[in-house]
Amino acid sequence: MAKPFDVTEQSFDQDVLKSGSPVLVDFWAPWCAPCRHIAPIVEELSIEYDGKVAFAKVNTDEQPAIAQRYQIFSIPTLIIFKDGQPVKQLVGLRPKKDLKSNLDSVLV
């Protein structure tokens, strides 16, 4: 069972851009209340999509270069990467069914 894993500037390219499967990246910060609300949903999805989608987390306070690279101005922001490219960007707290439909559309 794969849980969301932390990525850093050093590991981002290997863990996300060169991944053989789609990757949902959760851009968050510890002080962000909506981020704390979406975290358990992301964790549930990581279990449901185990083997199909990888789930990564980027703490924007600790990894500002990655946040800047993808122009993250508001958190939580979730970006789904496929074949090394961002294909979906979801800003703000979203319901689980919305996240699932976006993940399913990338898996088609």
N, C-alpha and C positions, 0 to 999 in steps of 0.2 A: 504494500500500500504506500503510494508516494504522497508525501506531504509537500506543501509549498516549501521551496528552498530559497535561501537568501543568495542574491548575486551581487557581486561587486564590480567595480570598473574593470578589474583584472579578469574576472570570470565571465562577464556579460557576453562577449562575442562567442566564446566556446559554448556556454550553457544555453544561450538563447538563439543567437543568429545562426549557429552551426548545428542546431538541434535537428535531429531527423524527424521530429514530430512538431506539431504546432505547440507554441508556448504562450500561456497567458501570464503576463507580467503585471503584478499589482504594485503600483507606485503608491507609497504610503509614508506616514510619519507617526511616531508614538503619541504625539499631542493631538492628533486628528481624530475627533469623535466618530465621524462617518467611516473613517478607515477601520476603527475598532469594530464597528457594526458589520462591515462587509467581510472582515477577516474570517469569521466562522463559515460564511457562505462560500468563500473561496476554498476553504479547507474541505467542506462537504463536496464541492465540485471536483476537487483533486482526487477524492476517493472514487466518485462516480465515473470520472473520465480517466482513471488510472490505465496506463498503457496506450491511451489515445492522445492525451494532451498533457504536457508538462506544465507545472505551476511554479512561478518564480516570484519573489518579492524583492522590491528595491526600496530601501529606506532612503527617502529623498534628502533627509538631513545628513546622512552619512555618505551618500553617493550623489552629490549634486551634479556632477559631470554627466551622469547618465540621464538625470531628469532634464538637464539643459539640452542635451543631445536630441531628446524627443519632445522638447518644448512642453514640458509638464508645468502648467501654470496653476492647476487646481488638483487637489487630491481628495478622495482617492481617484486615480485614473488607472484603468485597466487597458492594456494594449495586448491584442492577440497578434503574435508573430507567426508567419508561415513561410517556410523556405527563406528565412533570414530577413523577411520584409514585414513591416507592420501592416496588417490588413484590416483591423478593426480597432477603434479607440472609443472607450466608454468612460465618460467623466461623471463623477458623482456616485452617490449611493444608488444602486440598482437592485430590483428584486431578482431573486434566484432564477425565476422563469425567463427573465430578460437575458441574463447571462447565459443560460442554457441555450436559448435560441441563437444567440450570437456564436457560441461555440459550435453548435450543430451546423450552422451555415458554413463555417470554415472547414468542417470535416467532410463536407459533400464532395 
